[in-house]
Every structure is written in C-alpha cells, then in structure tokens.
C-alpha cells in the first residue's frame, strides 16, 4: 500500500499528502476545485479527474463530515470494490445522525473502512512537526497496513480496533471546543474551561459506552488528546467560533471570519439526537446545540448548566 489516493485538496488533504510522502508513499490528490485541479502542489500531483484515484492502494476521504456521502457517491466509478477507505473527517452525518463509516457502507458498500483521527492541526503536519494520530478499523491488520503506509518519524499512527469510539471522540470534541471557546469569550476563567473539558469527555464516554465503544479509547489520542488540543487553542476553528460567540457575535457573524468548515456546529444537534436515541445525558452538547441551532441566550444556557443537580463524578 504505497500509492495513497486523497479525496480533497483542502488544508487537511494536502497535509496528509505531505505526511504520506514523508513516509515514503506516493500521494495523489483529487480536487473538486478547478483552480487547484491539474496543478502540482509541492511536487504532489493534484487532479480534477477521479481517474487519478483508480491506481490507488487506499483512499483517504478528507472532505467535511456533511459532504462525505455526496463526494463518495461522486467517486464511486473510480473506487474499486476492495479499495480501503479511510475517513479523515470528524463529525456525525446529518440529517440521519450516523457515524461516517456507516455512511460509507451505504454509499460504497463492501469496501474496508478505517478512521484516521487524533490531535492534528494541518499546518503543523505540513511543517513536519511531531504529530501522533489514531487509525482505527475493526480489522487490526488493515489499520496496521495503513499505519505503515502513512507513518514516519514526524507522523506517528497508533492502531485501534474501536472505530465507533474514535469517531465519537473526534466528533464530540469539536462541540466541547465551542463550549470552551464561549467560556473564554465570556472570561469565565480557566477553572470553568477545565471543568467543561473534563465533563465533556465524560459525556462523550457515556454516549460511547452506550453505542458499544471501548471506554479506554476516550483516554487516548482520539479522545483526551484531540480534545485537549482543540479546546485550548485559537488555531482551532471550533474554539475560535465559540470565542466569538462568547464575545457577543452571532453564529453567522462568527463563522464569516473563519476559513474552512466548523464541524462542531452541525455535530452538536447530531450528538443530542444520538444521546436521545441511546437514552444518555449530554448536557454540554445540548447547551451548544441550543446556542448554535436555536439562538438560545448564552447567559441563560450557561446558568442552566450550572444549576444542574449535584452528582457523583462518574454520573
């Protein structure tokens, strides 16, 4: 597995192309954008023709969570029945509220699927700064082959057999990051942010257990690792959106100043829907969903969180 197909020429797609090249693999990138397609970016071939993917040994899907179904359908003629697909987005598909490996099974049935997630800002991966990620697949051998094709001294993949937990960790951390940004924008202090991160991770694990995930996953790179990066840095789009909301901006106004997709906005309500389906409480995600979907007052919503009954820490 040395020829790495990448669907998406955005920041994350090109970052993974650089990582693949450092690993000694040969990346080829398919782009929907005419301005990029047909070019060579940093000696990496980029084409608007999906034919470029037909000789790939695996395909990384780096488009956003809400686009993955349409893009996968568009690429179906170029995707061999046995080609491994690697989800590199972090979100939950709407309106069905499904994990992304389930989406791919419907659109491109029968292909082996893995998940790539973890604490990883694209610009740092491009620069070759040390980064560790998780590659999860139900077939451990598949995850190991992908790790071997992508791994290098600066990009270190760890293997997991818990795709459900890895997907939930990557998706929900974006929602918690918005909440942490709101806390920073409201100047509520570092204590409050630490509490939100900890309780946010607890509700992620709670939903994960209900959906069959391994609780240990949420203490790893795709859980605590990704959350600690995304919920504390202004390099995070989700944190920046929350920060602007906390400072009084509207959702539309805050998003207008951010380049790229803020996955947590669409994910928040999807988390609430899954939590309802599995009879699990996710109060922080519910609060974020109320703010970004319904325009709920931030002060009143935060007050509602603080007025919840006292519980044992594991509840």
N, C-alpha and C positions, 0 to 999 in steps of 0.2 A: 504494500500500500504506500506508494511513493508519489503518485500523481494526485494532488489534492484539489478537487473542484470546490469552488466557493461561490455561492449564490448571494450576491450583494456586494457592491463596491463602496459601501459607506465606510465610516471610520473603523468599525469592528471587523468588517470583512477584510479590509486591507491590513489591519493589524494582525489578523490570523494568517493572512498570506505571508507577512514578514516572519511570523513565528514558524510557519511550515518551511519556509526557505532556510531559516537558521537550523532547522532540524535535518536539513539535507534532502527534504522533499521538494517536489516541483509543483508550486501552486499555479492554478489557472482560475481566473475570476470572470464570472458572468455578471453583467451590469444591465439594469433597466434604463440607465441614464445615457442619452445619446452623446452628451458632452464628454463622458468618460469612455464609453464603449469604443473599441477599436484602437485604444491607446496602449502604451506600455508605461506602467507607473512603477518607478523604481525597479525597472527590469522585470516586472511581473506582468504577464500578458492579461489584458482586460478586453473582453469582447461582449458585444450586444447580441451575439448569436449563441444560442444554447448548445449548438453543436460542439462548442469548446469543452463541454462537460461530458461528452459521450465517452471519452477515453479515461475519465477519472476513475480512481480506485475507491474514492469515497467522496461524499458531498457534504460540505458544511453549509447550513442554511443560516445566514447571518442577518436576514431581514427581521423586522419587528414582529412581535407575537401576533398582532392583529392582521398582519399581511401574510403570514406563513402559509395559510391554506391557499390563497389565490396564487401565490408565487409557486408553490409546489405543484398546483394544477397546471400552471403555465409551462412548467419544466417537464411534465410527465413524459413527453416523447423522447427526451434526452436522458431519462433516468432508467437504467437497466433494472430488471426485476430483482436482481440480487445486490444492487448497489447500496452500501451502508449510508444512511442518512444521519447527520449529526446536527441536532438542534442547538443553536448558539444564541437564541433569544431568551429573554427572561420575562415571562408573563403567562397569563391564562387567557385562552381564546374566548372571545365573546361573539355572539350572544349565548352560545351554548355552555359557556363556563367549563371548558375542557382543557386538560393538560395538553401540551403541544405534541407529545408523542402519540396521543390518541387522535389528534387532528391528522397527523401524517399517515397513520394507519388507515384512516378513512380515504384520504386523497390519493395516497400512493401505497396501497395495501401490499403486505408481504415483504417489504424491504426491512432489513435490520435497522434499528433505530438506537441512537445513543444521544446523550445530553452532555454538552460542554458548558460548565458554569464555574463560578468562583470569583474571588476578588480581583478584578482585572480592568483597569482603565486602558482604553485603546492606545492613547498616546504613549503610555509607559511601555506597552508591549512593542510598539513600533521602534522605540528607542533601545530596546533590548534590556530594559531594566528587569530585575528578578521578579518573576510572577509565578504563582502556583495556582492551578485550577483543578477541578474535578471532572473526570469523564466517567459518566455512569451509563451502564447498559445491563439489561438482565443477563446477557451473555458476557461473562467476565473476559473471555478470550477476545471478543470483539473490542471491548474497552481497552484491553492491553495492546491490541494491534493499532488502534487509533492513537494511543499514548505514545507508542514507539514512533509513529509517523510524524507526530507533532512535537515531541519533547526534545528539549535541548538544555544546555546549562542555564539559560535565562528564562525558559518557559517549561515549567515542571508540572506535568499532569499526574494526578493521583487517581487511581481506579476505584470505582464504586459499582455495586450491583443494586443500587437503590435509585432508579430514575425518578420515582414519584417524589421522594424526599428532596432530591437535588433540584427538581423543577420547582417544588413549593418554596424551598429556601431562596432560590434565585428570584422568584416572582414576588413573594411577600416582602422581602427586604426592601423592594422599591416603595411599597406602600408605607412601611415603617420609616423609611428615609424621608418621605414627605412630611410625616408627623414630626420627625426630629427637626426638619427644617423650619416648620411652623414654630416649634418651641424656641429655636434660635432666633427667629424673626421677632417673636414676642418678648425676647430677652428673659425667658423664664429660668435660665441657668443650666449649668452642666449637670446638676443633680437630676433635674427633670429629664434631660436627654438620656442620661444613663438608665433611668427608670424605664423610659419608653423603649429603649433598645432591648432591655432585659425582658420586660413583659411582652414586647413584640415578638421576641424569639420564643417565649413561652407559648404564645397563641399560635405561632407557626408550627411548633412541635405538636401542639394539641390537635390541630387540624391534620397534621401529617400522620399522627398515630391513628386517627380515625380513618384515614384513607389508605392505611397499610404501609406507611413509610417506616424506616428504621429510625428510632429516636436519636441514635448516635450521629446520624447524618447532620443534624442541626447544630452539633458542636464542632463541625468540621468546616472546611473551606467554603462549601456551598451554603452553609448556614451562618454561623457566627463570623466566619471570615469575611464573607461578602457583605453582611450587614454592618460590620464594624467599619468597612471601607465606605460604603455608600451613604451611611447615616452620619458621617462625620466630616465629609469633605465637600468643599464648594466645586470640586471637579465633577461631582455627581449631579446630573440633571434633575433627578428626583429631589435631592436635598435643596438645590437652588430654587426649584419651584415652590417647595414648602417655605423656604426662607422668604420669598417674595409674598406669598400668601400671608405669612405672619406679620409682614410689614405693611399689609393693607391692600396689596394688589388683588385683582380678580384672577380667576383661573386662566381666562383667556389672555389677560394682560401679562400675567407671569409667564405663560407658555410662549408668548410672542417674542420674548427676549432670549429664548433658549433654542439653540440649534440642535435639531435631532428630536427623536421621539422620547417623551417622558412616559415610560411604560407603566409607572405606578398609577397614573390617572385612570387608565382603563382597567387596571388589575384590581383596584380597590373593591369595586362593586362585585367583580367576579369572585373575590375571596369571600365576601359576605354571602353570596349565593351558595358557594360550596359549603360554607360553615352552616348555613341553614339546612342544606341537604343532609349533612352529616351530624346535625344536632350538636354543634360545637360553638362556644362563645369566642368571638374575635372582636372585642370591643374597640381596639385601636384601629383595626382595618375598617370597622363600621363607622367610626368617627371620621376617618379620612374620606370614606365614600360619601358620607353625608355632606362634607365640605366641598368636595370636588364635583359631585354629581348633582347635588340639590341646593348648593349655595348656602348651606347651613352656617349660622353665625359661629365664628371660631371661638369666641369667648364663651358662649353658652355650651358649645360642644365640648370644649376642654373642661369646663365646670362639671359637665355631666360625667366625664371620665373620672374626675377627682371625687365625685360623690358616690361612686360605686361602693358596694358593701366591702368591708374588710374581709380578707380571705387568707387561707394558708398560702404560702408562696407557690406551691405546686398546683394550686387550683386554677 
